[in-house]
Amino acid sequence: MTTAVYILLLVTAQRIAELHIARRNTARLMARGAVEVAPEHYPAIVALHASWLSGLWLLGYDAEPDPSWAAVYLVLQGLRAWTMLTLGGRWTTRIIVLPGEPPIRTGPYRWLNHPNYAVVMGEIAVLPLAFGLPVYAFVFSLLNAAVLIIRVRAEDEALRELCGLHRAGR
């Protein structure tokens, strides 16, 4: 097997594991009275990520990964883990809000409102670049940006309405 195949196997396994964690956390949050916000865009996110990963398997399985970009991707995985650990049982792939609960403001959330999305933006660009696919990185970065514009607006609005969040200048 090539190095790219090992990387793609790890990324695929990671994403599958994260979907299981997200489902478990979503069920637990909903049992506590949480509400899902803007579920209509979720299929687009799933399709985007599935297409991104499938395309990387198709186009990058035999590439010799650039060590510099691979290192950047590895750093992003550390940031992803930090974000997920900070959110704990509140991490999910959907917009799930516990009414009245204040948002998390520790870990990377001290500096960014949406650090997980920043990490995802990096991942969507960096892994294809590691496989020598700059056009692929650009196209999927644009598609991801379009979906994230919708998602961040919906999430911020939900936090304002359901959690009484008012962040001046943030």
N, C-alpha and C positions, 0 to 999 in steps of 0.2 A: 504494500500500500504506500501511496505517496504521503508526504507530509500534509498536503492539502486535504486529503481524505481524512486523516486523523483529526485535523482541525475541524473539518465539517462534521465529522461524527460527534466531536465534543460539543460543538455549537448546537447541533440537532438535539442531542441528549439534554443539553442545558435548557433549551426552549421547551421540550416536552415536560421536563421536570418542573419548570416554571408554570406551565399551564396547570399541572396538578396542584401546585401550591396555590395558585390563583383561585382555582375552583374551591379548594378547601377554605381559603380565607374568605372568599365571597359568601359561601354558605354560612360560615360562622358570623360574619358581619350582618348578613340578612336576618339571621336568627336573633341578633341583638337590636333589630329595628332599623338597620341601615336601608338606604334606598339607592337604587341604581339610577344614574342620570345619563341622559342622551345615549341610550343603547343602540339607537339606529345607526350610528357610525361604526360600531364595533365590528360588524362583518367586513367593512373596508380595511380596518386595521389588521384583522386576521388574514385577509386576502393579500394585503401588502407584504406582511411578514412571511407568509407561506411562499409567495411568489419570489421574494428576495432570496430566501434560503434555497428554494428549488432551483432558481436560476444560478446560484453559486455552485450547486452540485453539478449542474449541466455544463457551466462554462469554466469553473475553476478547479474541478477535481484533480486535474493533472498539472496544475500550475506549481511552480516552485515559489512558495511564499517569500515575499520580501521581509527579511528579519526586522527591519525598522518598523514597518507598518504592523507586523505581527506583535511587536513589543508594545506598540500603542494600543492595539486591540486588547492585549493582556492587561494593561493599565485600566482600560475601560471596564474590564471585567471586575477589577477590584473596586472601582467606583460603583458599579452595578450592585455588587454584593453589599457595599456600605449602605447604599440607598435602601435595598431590600431589608437589611438587618435593622436599619433605623425605623422603618415603617412596621416591621414585625408582622403581626396578624392583620394589619391594615393594608398590606401590599396586595394588589390585585391587578389584573390586566384590564379591568373595567373601571368605570368611574362609579365607585361605591362610597357613599357619604353617610356618616353617622350623624344625624341631626343633633345639634347642640354640642357636639364634641369639637374641641379646638383642633386645628390642624397641627401636625407634627412640626416642631420648630427646632429640632435638634439635628445632629449629624450634618449632612450636606444641606438640609433644609434651613439651616441658619443663614446660608448665603444665596441659595437659589430657591425659587418657588417650586420649580419642577426639575429637580436634578435627574430623575429617572429618564425624562424625555431628552435631556441634554446628552445623557449616555447613549440612548437609543439613536439619536441623530449621529453621534460619533460612530457607533457600530455600523450603521447602515452605509456610511461612507468608507470607513477604514478597512473592513474586511475585504470588500471588493478591490480596494487599492492594494492590499497585501497580495492579492492574486493577479495583479496587473490588469485590472478591469476599470479604468478611470471613467469611461462613458457610463458603464453600469452603475458605478458609485454616484455619478452625477444625476442620472435619471431617477434612481431610487431615493436619493436625497431630496429631490424635488417632490416626488410623490409623497414621501414621508412628511415633508414640511406642510403640504396641503392638508393632510389628515391631522397633523398636530395643531394646526391653526384652529380647526374645528374643535378638537379635543380640549385644548387648553382653555379656549373661551368657555366651553360647556362646564369644565371642571371649576374654573374660577367663579363662574356665575353660581354654580351649585354651592360652593363653599361660602359665598357671600349670603345666599338666601337661606341655606339650611344650617349654617354654623355661625351666622352673625359675624362673619369675617369682614373686616374693613381695613384694608392695608393701604394706607396712603403712600403713593409713590412706588408701590411694589406690585 
